[in-house]
Amino acid sequence: MSDEVLLVDNVPIVGASPDGAMISVWTLNRPEKLNALNADSHTALKQACSDAEANDDVRVIVIRGASPPPAVEGKRQKPAAFAAGADISEFAGKNSDDVRSFFENNAWEKVWNLSKPTIAMVDGFALGGGTELALSCDIRIASTRAKFGTPEINLGLIPGGGGTQRLTNILGYGKAMEMVMTGDMMGADEALRLGLVNEVCEPEELEGCVMKMAENIARKSPYTIKVAKRAVRAALDLPMSEGILAERSEFVALFDTADKEIGVQAFLERKDADWVGN
């Protein structure tokens, strides 16, 4: 097992345009701790975000958790986990001055602020900071054994990585309150019904489902995808009347791009678009 807390694997997309397109798969790699997020995990995730943002070939980012190691003889098999929260051992004895700078410069916001699309591949437990990391992604696809929760209340805390805000945006006020104040877990079926996840697959099919969607997105114009993400995100920050104006501005500006003309001509000629990325 690697000592790295985050493994990065760039998967090439054959035939995508512009040439060199990749899906960057990031694996949280602390399976013996159910991939709980510690300070090193945050440092590694922030660096991965910077690297991906600077690499034009990276079109889509997938975040997943490492599979549990085989059980030692006589021991119970560890469950699957995306990320079972924060490493609570790092909280003991800390006061607000000790943690403020860490939470002001955290990996959740770095993932959230990526200009490129992100997909959380959630198999097993996504609790606390793990749920918040999944919420920081644009799309969430889960296995049937996925479980989400914000159990910080049981530690005398509340979610601190954007959970109260992003849960409310997705689930609504009442359900977000219920999750935050009870600390109870939500199964995959309920998460799908409430819109917390986009799709639910059997565990053995999860990777295929995620990579199929990631490749679909990766084959689109990378520039237009960035604009689309920016436009949809505006709906979270702006009143609708202002958001519609922002969308219109983005739409009109795309008429000056090479990829707009390439896409229109490809449609008219019934062929695949050969994007140039601008």
C-alpha positions in Angstrom: 0.0 0.0 0.0 1.3 3.4 -0.9 2.2 5.9 1.9 0.6 8.7 -0.1 -2.7 10.0 1.3 -3.9 10.9 -2.2 -3.3 8.9 -5.3 -3.6 10.8 -8.7 -4.2 8.8 -11.9 -4.7 10.6 -15.1 -6.7 8.5 -17.5 -6.4 9.4 -21.2 -9.5 9.8 -23.4 -8.8 8.3 -26.8 -10.1 10.4 -29.7 -11.2 13.4 -27.6 -10.4 16.8 -28.8 -8.3 18.8 -28.3 -5.7 16.0 -28.2 -4.4 14.9 -24.8 -7.7 14.9 -22.9 -7.6 13.2 -19.5 -9.9 12.3 -16.6 -8.0 12.9 -13.4 -8.9 10.3 -10.8 -8.0 11.2 -7.2 -8.2 8.4 -4.6 -8.3 9.2 -0.9 -5.8 6.7 0.3 -6.2 6.0 4.1 -8.2 2.9 3.9 -7.1 1.7 7.3 -8.8 4.8 8.7 -11.8 4.6 6.3 -10.1 7.4 4.3 -10.8 9.9 7.0 -9.5 13.4 6.1 -6.5 14.6 8.0 -4.2 17.6 7.6 -2.1 15.8 5.0 -5.2 14.9 3.0 -6.2 18.5 2.8 -2.7 19.5 1.7 -2.6 16.8 -1.0 -6.1 17.7 -2.2 -5.2 21.4 -2.4 -2.1 20.6 -4.4 -4.0 18.3 -6.7 -6.5 21.1 -7.4 -3.7 23.5 -8.3 -2.1 21.0 -10.6 -5.4 20.1 -12.3 -6.3 23.8 -12.8 -3.0 24.4 -14.4 -3.2 21.4 -16.7 -5.3 22.1 -19.8 -5.4 18.4 -20.6 -7.4 17.6 -17.4 -11.1 17.8 -18.4 -12.9 16.1 -15.6 -11.9 15.2 -12.0 -13.2 12.2 -10.2 -12.7 11.8 -6.4 -13.1 8.4 -4.8 -12.0 6.5 -1.7 -9.5 3.6 -1.6 -11.0 0.2 -1.1 -10.6 -1.4 2.3 -7.6 -3.8 2.7 -8.3 -7.5 3.1 -9.2 -8.4 6.6 -6.4 -9.8 8.8 -7.2 -13.3 9.9 -9.5 -13.3 12.9 -10.5 -9.6 12.3 -13.6 -8.2 10.8 -13.5 -6.8 7.3 -13.4 -3.0 7.2 -16.4 -1.4 5.3 -16.1 0.5 2.1 -15.8 4.3 2.6 -15.5 7.4 0.5 -14.3 9.3 3.5 -15.6 8.6 7.0 -15.3 12.2 8.2 -12.3 14.0 9.6 -9.5 12.4 11.6 -11.0 13.3 15.0 -7.6 12.6 16.8 -6.5 16.0 15.3 -9.2 17.9 17.1 -8.3 16.9 20.6 -7.1 19.8 22.8 -7.4 22.3 20.0 -9.0 25.8 20.5 -10.3 28.2 17.9 -7.0 29.9 17.4 -5.4 26.5 16.6 -8.0 25.6 13.9 -9.0 28.9 12.3 -6.3 29.1 9.7 -6.8 25.5 8.7 -10.5 25.9 8.1 -10.0 29.3 6.3 -7.7 27.5 3.8 -9.3 24.1 3.4 -9.6 21.5 0.6 -13.4 21.6 0.4 -13.3 25.2 -0.9 -10.4 24.5 -3.2 -12.4 21.6 -4.8 -15.6 23.8 -4.9 -13.7 26.6 -6.7 -12.3 24.4 -9.5 -13.3 25.7 -12.9 -13.4 22.1 -14.2 -16.2 19.6 -13.6 -15.9 17.3 -10.6 -17.6 14.0 -9.8 -17.7 12.3 -6.4 -17.7 8.5 -6.7 -19.2 7.5 -3.3 -19.0 3.9 -2.2 -19.8 3.3 1.4 -19.5 5.9 4.2 -19.3 9.6 3.4 -19.6 11.2 6.8 -18.8 14.6 8.2 -16.0 16.0 6.1 -16.5 13.2 3.6 -20.1 14.3 2.9 -18.8 17.9 2.6 -16.1 16.8 0.1 -18.8 15.1 -1.9 -20.9 18.2 -1.7 -18.0 20.3 -3.0 -18.2 18.3 -6.2 -20.5 19.2 -9.0 -22.0 15.7 -9.4 -22.3 12.8 -7.0 -22.8 9.1 -8.1 -23.1 6.6 -5.3 -23.2 2.9 -4.7 -26.2 1.2 -3.1 -24.2 0.9 0.1 -23.4 4.6 0.3 -24.3 6.4 3.5 -24.2 10.1 4.0 -24.3 12.0 7.3 -23.1 15.0 9.3 -22.5 13.6 12.7 -20.4 16.5 14.0 -23.3 17.4 16.4 -22.3 14.3 18.4 -18.8 15.8 19.0 -20.3 19.2 20.2 -19.6 20.6 16.7 -21.3 21.5 13.5 -20.2 21.0 9.9 -17.3 23.3 9.2 -16.5 22.6 5.5 -19.6 24.1 3.9 -22.0 21.4 4.9 -24.7 23.6 6.4 -24.9 25.8 3.3 -24.6 23.2 0.6 -27.0 20.7 2.2 -29.6 23.5 2.5 -29.1 24.5 -1.2 -29.6 20.8 -2.3 -32.1 19.4 0.3 -34.0 22.4 1.5 -34.1 24.0 5.0 -36.0 21.3 6.9 -34.0 18.2 5.7 -30.7 20.0 6.2 -31.7 20.9 9.7 -32.7 17.3 10.4 -29.3 16.0 9.1 -27.2 18.5 11.0 -29.1 18.4 14.3 -29.6 14.6 14.6 -26.4 13.4 13.0 -28.3 10.5 11.5 -27.2 8.8 8.3 -29.0 8.9 5.0 -28.9 5.8 2.7 -28.3 5.9 -1.1 -32.0 5.5 -2.1 -33.1 8.5 0.0 -30.1 10.5 -1.2 -31.2 9.8 -4.8 -34.9 10.7 -4.0 -33.9 14.0 -2.4 -31.4 15.0 -5.1 -28.3 14.6 -3.0 -26.9 12.2 -5.6 -27.4 12.1 -9.3 -27.4 8.3 -9.7 -27.1 5.1 -7.7 -25.3 2.0 -9.0 -24.4 -1.4 -7.6 -20.9 -1.3 -6.1 -19.4 -3.4 -8.8 -20.9 -1.1 -11.5 -20.0 2.2 -9.8 -16.7 2.9 -11.4 -18.1 2.1 -14.9 -21.1 4.5 -14.3 -18.8 7.3 -13.1 -16.2 6.9 -15.8 -18.9 6.8 -18.5 -20.3 10.1 -17.4 -16.9 11.6 -16.9 -15.8 10.6 -20.4 -19.1 12.0 -21.9 -18.3 15.4 -20.3 -14.6 15.2 -21.2 -15.5 14.9 -24.9 -17.3 18.3 -24.9 -15.6 21.6 -25.6 -13.5 22.2 -22.5 -14.0 25.9 -22.8 -17.7 25.7 -23.1 -17.9 23.3 -20.1 -16.1 25.9 -18.0 -18.6 28.5 -19.1 -21.5 26.1 -18.4 -20.3 25.5 -14.9 -19.8 29.2 -14.2 -23.4 29.9 -15.5 -25.0 27.2 -13.4 -23.1 28.3 -10.3 -24.4 31.8 -10.7 -27.8 30.5 -9.7 -26.5 29.8 -6.2 -25.3 33.4 -5.7 -27.6 35.6 -7.7 -31.3 36.4 -7.6 -33.0 34.8 -10.7 -33.3 38.1 -12.6 -29.6 38.7 -12.3 -28.7 35.1 -13.0 -30.7 35.2 -16.2 -28.7 38.3 -17.3 -25.5 36.5 -16.4 -26.5 33.5 -18.4 -27.4 35.6 -21.4 -24.1 37.4 -21.3 -22.2 34.0 -21.2 -24.4 32.7 -24.0 -23.9 35.6 -26.3 -20.1 35.7 -25.7 -19.8 32.1 -26.8 -20.8 33.2 -30.3 -17.3 34.7 -30.6 -15.6 31.4 -29.9 -14.1 28.9 -32.4 -15.8 26.0 -30.6 -19.3 27.5 -31.2 -18.7 27.5 -34.9 -17.1 24.1 -34.9 -20.1 22.7 -32.9 -22.7 24.2 -35.2 -21.0 23.1 -38.4 -20.5 19.6 -37.0 -24.2 19.4 -36.1 -25.2 20.6 -39.6 -22.8 18.1 -41.2 -23.8 15.3 -38.9 -20.3 14.6 -37.7 -18.4 14.7 -34.4 -17.1 18.1 -33.4 -13.3 18.5 -33.4 -13.0 21.1 -30.6 -10.0 23.4 -30.3 -10.8 24.6 -26.8 -11.5 28.3 -27.3 
